[in-house]
């Protein structure tokens, strides 16, 4: 998952060093988010989260926050028992991973934006 900083007018905001935190927003299944949840933006204003996972099947959203900026919430996505089983058995298919770090997760927007 990536988070891109955007202006209130939805233009790119290329600024390095902003700390972006990702957390579960909608969590009806009671899942736990693991992985690196705080990442600094690069020179293009993009924070890349490459190792996030949620341990319980269900439908979730993720929320991205950064001090002084408006937060953003991802589109809803679903984690299935099959995707958890494949990961537990070591069948991680890097390169075919769904958004938000889960195998076989449905397609969701790859970028969530925080407004500056």
Beta strands, then each sheet from edge to edge (+ up, - down):
strand 1: 2-6
strand 2: 19-27
strand 3: 33-34
strand 4: 38-40
strand 5: 46-48
strand 6: 53-54
strand 7: 58-65
strand 8: 72-73
strand 9: 77-79
strand 10: 111-115
sheet 1: 5+ 1- 10-
sheet 2: 4+ 2- 7+ 8-
sheet 3: 4+ 2- 7+ 9-
sheet 4: 3+ 6-
end
